[in-house]
Amino acid sequence: MQRRHLIQAAGAATLLGATPAWAQAYPSRVIRLVVPFAPGGPTDSFSRAYAEALGKQLGQTVVVDNKAGASGAIGSLEVKNSTPDGYTLLFGTASTHALYNLIEASPRYDAATDFDYVAALGGAPVAFAVSNAMPATLKAFFDASIAGPGKFNYGSPGTGTLLHVATERLLQLTGAQITHVPYKGSGPAMQDLMGGTIEMAVGTLGGMLPLHQGGKMRLVGVATAKRESMASEIPTVYESAGLAAPFEALLWNVVAVPRGTPEAIKATLADATKRAMSDPKVLASLAAQGMFADLHVGDAAASAFVKAEAAKWKPVIDKLGDKVKKS
């Protein structure tokens, strides 16, 4: 074909909205999934299952990059400021995308306007564990803390995270006197719980169950309306703490990209995510870790889910005030 005909063909393809043959299809290189918490926690575990499944669907490697600090804000900011080309994704949580703007006095990003969303994926129920030297129920432990204010400490993945907010709400309901110790993720908090540095830690059921079963710590309450089938011997928080009503808290995950990411790339990621999270092997792997899938695929659906979650937690945060809000 003569050069003039090649130019005409390329022009026609452009007019028709087709992609020229020499253009690189997305994705053409490794994708980075930024996890804004330390390795070893529930968010990290879910992200790795998702990254492997997403990579298979896209036919490209998806690597997990842990960027912990500032209760998830450091990793979130890195993604917010990255090039919106689909090669840097954020594995966000309720902490980074529903609570952050409710808690920070001077937020460095806006979860509603600085990100576009690929999907909300699901997550895991919040659970509470104590060291083996502590009482076997939340009520007995909380009563001991009331009798000895300042004697006990608990660890969370960081100030302002969902796990921190949920714990402070529980302490408010029961009158327990336990000091918060923030960490850069659930993993480091669990290490200190097993080592006896702190007396209680908040995490997720799946993340702590193996340690409980191995006798390294004692799970004393799951924040669900009824007992979980995978660990039916562990009481709900409602039962263990002797509350007047059920106490529920779920740690969910969301995949976000920088605002301005092309629609075609978001659509590719959303479609691949839907297929990845529908794989029976992926679902079975998550279930074995005490996690669940609850898909809200696409920017509109995931954004609506995140906004609804923020609205649900706002009155709780307002009531807790300085306990969780940052000045």
C-alpha positions as CSV (number, residue, x, y, z in Angstrom):
1,M,0.0,0.0,0.0
2,Q,1.3,3.4,-0.9
3,R,2.1,6.0,1.9
4,R,-0.9,8.2,0.8
5,H,-3.2,5.2,1.3
6,L,-1.7,4.4,4.7
7,I,-2.3,8.0,5.9
8,Q,-5.9,7.9,4.6
9,A,-6.5,4.6,6.4
10,A,-5.1,6.0,9.7
11,G,-7.3,9.1,9.3
12,A,-10.4,7.0,8.7
13,A,-9.6,4.9,11.8
14,T,-9.3,8.0,13.9
15,L,-12.6,9.4,12.6
16,L,-14.4,6.1,13.3
17,G,-13.0,6.1,16.9
18,A,-10.8,3.0,16.3
19,T,-7.4,2.5,17.9
20,P,-4.5,2.7,15.4
21,A,-2.7,-0.7,15.2
22,W,0.5,0.8,16.5
23,A,-1.0,2.1,19.7
24,Q,-0.3,0.1,22.9
25,A,-3.3,-1.5,24.4
26,Y,-3.9,-1.2,28.2
27,P,-2.3,-2.7,30.2
28,S,1.1,-3.0,28.5
29,R,3.2,-3.1,31.6
30,V,3.2,-3.9,35.3
31,I,0.4,-2.3,37.4
32,R,1.2,-1.2,40.9
33,L,-1.5,-1.6,43.6
34,V,-0.7,0.7,46.6
35,V,-1.8,-0.6,49.9
36,P,-1.6,2.2,52.5
37,F,-1.0,-0.1,55.5
38,A,1.7,-2.4,56.7
39,P,2.1,-6.0,55.5
40,G,0.4,-8.7,57.5
41,G,-2.9,-7.1,58.2
42,P,-6.4,-7.8,56.8
43,T,-6.2,-5.1,54.1
44,D,-2.9,-6.5,52.9
45,S,-4.2,-10.0,52.8
46,F,-7.3,-9.0,50.8
47,S,-5.2,-6.9,48.4
48,R,-2.9,-9.8,47.6
49,A,-5.8,-12.1,46.7
50,Y,-7.3,-9.3,44.6
51,A,-4.0,-8.4,42.9
52,E,-3.3,-12.0,41.8
53,A,-6.8,-12.5,40.5
54,L,-6.9,-9.1,38.7
55,G,-3.5,-9.8,37.1
56,K,-4.8,-13.0,35.6
57,Q,-7.9,-11.3,34.1
58,L,-5.8,-8.5,32.6
59,G,-3.0,-10.7,31.4
60,Q,-0.5,-8.5,33.2
61,T,1.4,-8.5,36.6
62,V,-0.2,-6.5,39.4
63,V,2.3,-5.9,42.3
64,V,1.3,-4.9,45.8
65,D,3.3,-2.0,47.2
66,N,2.8,-1.3,50.9
67,K,3.0,2.4,51.7
68,A,2.1,2.6,55.4
69,G,1.8,5.7,57.6
70,A,-0.6,8.4,58.8
71,S,-3.5,6.0,59.1
72,G,-3.4,5.3,55.3
73,A,-3.0,8.9,54.2
74,I,0.6,8.5,52.9
75,G,-0.2,5.8,50.4
76,S,-3.5,7.5,49.5
77,L,-1.7,10.7,48.7
78,E,0.9,9.0,46.6
79,V,-1.8,7.5,44.4
80,K,-3.7,10.8,44.3
81,N,-0.6,12.6,43.0
82,S,0.4,9.9,40.5
83,T,-0.2,10.0,36.7
84,P,-3.8,9.0,35.9
85,D,-2.8,6.3,33.5
86,G,-4.2,3.2,35.1
87,Y,-0.8,1.9,36.3
88,T,-1.1,3.1,39.9
89,L,-4.1,1.9,41.8
90,L,-5.1,2.4,45.4
91,F,-6.4,-0.4,47.7
92,G,-8.4,1.9,50.0
93,T,-10.5,1.1,53.0
94,A,-13.3,2.6,55.1
95,S,-10.5,4.4,57.0
96,T,-9.0,6.2,54.0
97,H,-12.2,6.8,52.0
98,A,-15.2,7.1,54.4
99,L,-13.6,8.4,57.6
100,Y,-10.6,10.4,56.6
101,N,-12.4,13.6,55.7
102,L,-14.6,13.3,58.7
103,I,-11.7,13.1,61.1
104,E,-8.9,15.3,59.7
105,A,-9.0,19.0,60.6
106,S,-6.8,19.8,57.6
107,P,-7.2,16.9,55.2
108,R,-4.6,16.6,52.4
109,Y,-7.0,14.9,50.0
110,D,-10.7,14.7,49.4
111,A,-11.9,11.1,48.9
112,A,-15.0,12.3,47.0
113,T,-13.2,14.6,44.5
114,D,-9.6,13.5,44.2
115,F,-10.3,9.9,43.2
116,D,-12.3,7.9,40.7
117,Y,-13.4,4.4,41.7
118,V,-13.1,1.0,40.1
119,A,-15.1,-1.0,42.6
120,A,-15.9,-1.6,46.3
121,L,-15.0,-5.2,46.9
122,G,-16.2,-6.3,50.3
123,G,-14.1,-6.9,53.4
124,A,-14.2,-8.6,56.8
125,P,-15.9,-8.3,60.2
126,V,-14.1,-6.4,63.0
127,A,-13.0,-8.5,65.9
128,F,-11.4,-7.9,69.3
129,A,-8.6,-10.0,70.9
130,V,-6.9,-9.9,74.3
131,S,-3.6,-11.4,75.5
132,N,-3.8,-14.8,77.2
133,A,-3.2,-13.2,80.6
134,M,-6.5,-11.2,80.3
135,P,-10.1,-12.2,81.2
136,A,-12.0,-14.4,78.7
137,T,-14.8,-12.0,78.0
138,L,-15.0,-8.4,77.0
139,K,-17.2,-7.6,79.9
140,A,-14.7,-9.0,82.4
141,F,-11.8,-7.2,80.7
142,F,-13.7,-3.9,80.6
143,D,-14.8,-4.2,84.2
144,A,-11.1,-4.7,85.1
145,S,-10.2,-1.6,83.2
146,I,-12.8,0.4,85.0
147,A,-11.4,-0.8,88.3
148,G,-7.9,0.2,87.2
149,P,-8.0,3.2,84.9
150,G,-4.9,3.7,82.8
151,K,-3.7,0.1,83.5
152,F,-4.5,-1.4,80.1
153,N,-3.7,-0.4,76.5
154,Y,-5.1,-1.5,73.1
155,G,-3.6,-1.3,69.6
156,S,-5.2,-0.4,66.3
157,P,-3.8,0.2,62.8
158,G,-3.8,3.9,63.4
159,T,-5.6,6.9,64.7
160,G,-8.8,7.6,62.7
161,T,-9.0,4.2,61.1
162,L,-12.3,2.3,61.2
163,L,-10.8,-0.1,63.7
164,H,-9.9,2.8,66.0
165,V,-13.3,4.5,65.6
166,A,-15.2,1.2,66.2
167,T,-13.2,0.5,69.4
168,E,-13.7,3.9,70.8
169,R,-17.4,3.6,70.2
170,L,-17.4,0.3,72.1
171,L,-15.4,1.8,75.0
172,Q,-17.9,4.7,75.1
173,L,-20.8,2.3,75.3
174,T,-19.3,0.3,78.1
175,G,-17.4,2.9,80.0
176,A,-14.2,0.9,79.7
177,Q,-10.9,2.8,80.5
178,I,-8.3,1.6,78.0
179,T,-5.6,3.7,76.3
180,H,-5.2,3.7,72.6
181,V,-1.8,2.9,71.0
182,P,-1.8,3.6,67.3
183,Y,0.3,1.4,64.9
184,K,1.1,1.5,61.1
185,G,-1.1,-1.5,60.5
186,S,-2.8,-4.5,62.2
187,G,0.3,-6.7,61.8
188,P,2.5,-4.8,64.2
189,A,-0.3,-4.4,66.7
190,M,-0.8,-8.2,66.8
191,Q,2.9,-8.7,67.4
192,D,2.8,-6.5,70.4
193,L,-0.3,-8.2,71.7
194,M,1.3,-11.6,71.5
195,G,4.4,-10.1,73.1
196,G,2.5,-8.7,76.0
197,T,3.2,-5.0,75.3
198,I,-0.5,-4.3,74.9
199,E,-3.5,-6.0,76.5
200,M,-6.0,-5.8,73.6
201,A,-6.0,-5.4,69.9
202,V,-8.6,-4.7,67.2
203,G,-8.4,-6.4,63.9
204,T,-10.5,-8.7,61.8
205,L,-11.8,-12.2,62.5
206,G,-9.9,-13.9,59.7
207,G,-6.7,-12.1,60.4
208,M,-6.6,-13.1,64.1
209,L,-8.3,-16.5,64.0
210,P,-5.2,-18.5,63.2
211,L,-3.4,-16.8,66.2
212,H,-6.4,-17.6,68.4
213,Q,-6.4,-21.2,67.3
214,G,-2.7,-21.4,67.9
215,G,-3.1,-20.2,71.5
216,K,-1.1,-17.0,70.9
217,M,-4.0,-14.7,71.8
218,R,-7.6,-14.9,72.7
219,L,-10.5,-13.7,70.5
220,V,-13.2,-12.4,72.7
221,G,-15.7,-10.7,70.4
222,V,-16.8,-10.4,66.7
223,A,-18.6,-7.2,65.7
224,T,-21.5,-9.0,63.8
225,A,-25.2,-9.4,64.6
226,K,-24.8,-13.1,65.0
227,R,-21.9,-15.6,65.4
228,E,-19.8,-16.3,62.4
229,S,-20.1,-19.9,61.1
230,M,-16.3,-20.3,60.6
231,A,-15.7,-19.7,64.3
232,S,-19.1,-20.2,66.0
233,E,-17.4,-20.7,69.4
234,I,-16.4,-17.0,69.5
235,P,-19.2,-14.8,70.8
236,T,-20.4,-11.6,69.2
237,V,-19.4,-8.3,70.8
238,Y,-23.0,-8.0,71.9
239,E,-22.7,-11.2,73.9
240,S,-19.2,-10.9,75.2
241,A,-19.5,-7.2,76.3
242,G,-23.1,-7.6,77.7
243,L,-24.5,-4.8,75.5
244,A,-28.1,-3.9,75.2
245,A,-28.1,-4.1,71.4
246,P,-26.0,-5.7,68.7
247,F,-22.7,-4.0,67.8
248,E,-21.6,-4.2,64.2
249,A,-18.5,-3.0,62.3
250,L,-17.2,-4.1,59.0
251,L,-13.8,-3.3,57.4
252,W,-14.4,-2.9,53.7
253,N,-12.0,-2.3,50.8
254,V,-12.3,-0.2,47.7
255,V,-10.1,0.2,44.5
256,A,-9.5,3.8,43.5
257,V,-7.5,5.6,40.8
258,P,-6.4,9.3,40.5
259,R,-9.2,11.6,39.3
260,G,-8.9,12.0,35.5
261,T,-8.1,8.4,34.7
262,P,-9.5,7.7,31.2
263,E,-12.9,6.2,31.1
264,A,-11.8,3.3,28.9
265,I,-9.1,2.3,31.4
266,K,-11.6,2.5,34.3
267,A,-14.0,0.4,32.3
268,T,-11.2,-2.2,31.6
269,L,-10.3,-2.3,35.3
270,A,-13.9,-2.6,36.4
271,D,-14.7,-5.4,34.0
272,A,-11.6,-7.3,35.0
273,T,-12.4,-6.7,38.7
274,K,-15.9,-8.1,38.3
275,R,-14.6,-11.2,36.6
276,A,-11.8,-11.6,39.2
277,M,-14.1,-11.3,42.2
278,S,-16.6,-13.8,40.7
279,D,-14.0,-16.5,40.5
280,P,-15.1,-19.3,42.9
281,K,-11.4,-20.0,43.8
282,V,-11.0,-16.3,44.9
283,L,-14.2,-16.4,46.8
284,A,-13.3,-19.6,48.6
285,S,-9.8,-18.2,49.4
286,L,-11.4,-15.0,50.9
287,A,-14.0,-17.1,52.9
288,A,-11.2,-19.2,54.3
289,Q,-9.6,-16.0,55.7
290,G,-12.9,-14.8,57.2
291,M,-13.5,-12.2,54.4
292,F,-16.4,-11.7,52.1
293,A,-17.2,-10.2,48.7
294,D,-19.7,-7.4,48.4
295,L,-19.3,-5.9,44.9
296,H,-20.2,-2.4,43.8
297,V,-18.6,-2.2,40.4
298,G,-17.9,1.0,38.5
299,D,-17.3,4.6,39.5
300,A,-21.0,5.5,40.1
301,A,-21.8,2.4,42.2
302,A,-18.6,2.4,44.2
303,S,-18.7,6.2,44.8
304,A,-22.3,5.9,46.1
305,F,-21.3,3.1,48.4
306,V,-18.4,5.1,49.9
307,K,-20.6,8.2,50.4
308,A,-23.3,6.1,52.2
309,E,-20.7,4.6,54.5
310,A,-19.4,8.1,55.3
311,A,-22.9,9.2,56.1
312,K,-23.4,6.2,58.4
313,W,-20.3,6.9,60.5
314,K,-20.5,10.7,60.7
315,P,-22.8,10.8,63.7
316,V,-20.6,8.3,65.5
317,I,-17.5,10.3,64.9
318,D,-19.3,13.5,65.9
319,K,-20.3,11.9,69.2
320,L,-16.8,10.7,69.9
321,G,-15.3,14.1,69.1
322,D,-11.7,14.6,70.3
323,K,-11.4,10.8,70.9
324,V,-11.0,10.3,67.2
325,K,-10.9,13.7,65.5
326,K,-7.5,15.2,64.7
327,S,-6.8,18.9,65.4
